[in-house]
């Protein structure tokens, strides 16, 4: 999987490097970079939201089928499959909107944590030799996290460049690559925070502890607010999950270079804003109502397209109404005549004699 994620990270690295060249600041570059990748993921999020709306619409029908055929599992599965085909819903397709963003997010992470390979696009054999050389240095090599070794090389490049040599004693990096690395290493100061530093190895005065703290706060706050907007009640293992994932990401942000934790913070914040937009325009309840309205309109069009066949003895509604009206008029007229005759038969002259 590393090969796949590094490949995606290498593609995203061009965007990250371009943003860095524009602003000469890695923090701003990460913000621009994360915003662009979130825009890229947005269509998948919409599809996922639509899939949720479709599932909500089907839940009641599925329950009715399961209740009706609770003693016949095979028949229930057959009816459920028929329902899926009728509603044009493919369960396997519903997984894609969830898988695709995860692949992209891992690609983004690899572009951030492997800046030499995926952002500066230095040849992998040179990067591997550099990592091996640094790892063999007494004192320094044991203190470098192998997963974030490329960030460490950039951080300590001025001190390490004399040791980054090949078997012949020549520098591993040519002057152009060296210039890129030096230029890149100068742009990691963002709002007074050194994004190349690791919070666990930094002093309290450096304020690097803010990165893991913000990782936790933004993650928990966004989860609670989104759950509240969706009307979902958290209980049991759901509450544990809400706190476990932020705590895990906080611990990772504490022990890795600040650039990775900063990316997670920005990604969480932008993701939360995206969720607010989704809830405003792509709320599952609203989308469910729209889908139901579209289904009714489609059903009426289908019914209108079907040729009308008159049954034997069929009377058109308009003709039937005419006949009913005529019958009512005839009945009223007959009643009036009968009343008139009755009135005439009971009349008398001025002397009180019947006519």
C-alpha angles and dihedrals in degrees: 000000000000089000092054095045093045089052092052090042090053090055092048089045090071089059092047092049092047091052090048092052090053097051104017088221124105094205093057090042090056091050092051091042094050092047091054093047091049089053087051091052094044097089089054090051090053091051090049090051091050090050089053090051091050091050091050090052092051099045095083093047091047091052091051091052093047091050092047095049100029090132095046111057095176093053091046091053090048092052092046090052090049090050091052091052092047092051091042094236122149114196093203092054090054089067094057097072087056098043099046096058090048091054091048092047092053089048089053091050091051092051090053098044096042102046097156094054103031106026104031090028096220114171112276094231090058092047092049091049090049091051091049091049092050092045090055094053111109114247096000101057095059091051095055120094106233092216091056098033094122091058089049091052090054091046095052098027097122089055096039103043093089090056096045096091136130127239091282093053094253121136114267091221126057120229092265093053092044090053091051093051093047092047091047094050091057094060101063098094110103121173090336094310121119103222090195092060123091116233093219091057097040130092123250090248091060088068090219088132086075090075098063091038091053089046089059097041096048093046096049095041094049092048094050094046094046091048090050092049090052091050093238120148116219116219140149115354091001091069091048090051092050090058099033097060095048090046091051093049089046091055091049091048088052096055101037131066114288093246091072094048091045090054090052091051093050091044091052093048094047090044090053091051089049089053090053090053091046091050091050098049104015103037110159092232093051092045090048091053091048092048091050091049091050090049091053092049090049091049091052091050090050091050091048090053093056113099113248115235119194115224121223110282091013115161118198114242092241092052091045090054090051091051092049092049091048091049091050091049091049091050092049092048092050090049092052092050091050091050091049092052091048091050093050093049092054096048122109138193126251091274092057095254120137115247 
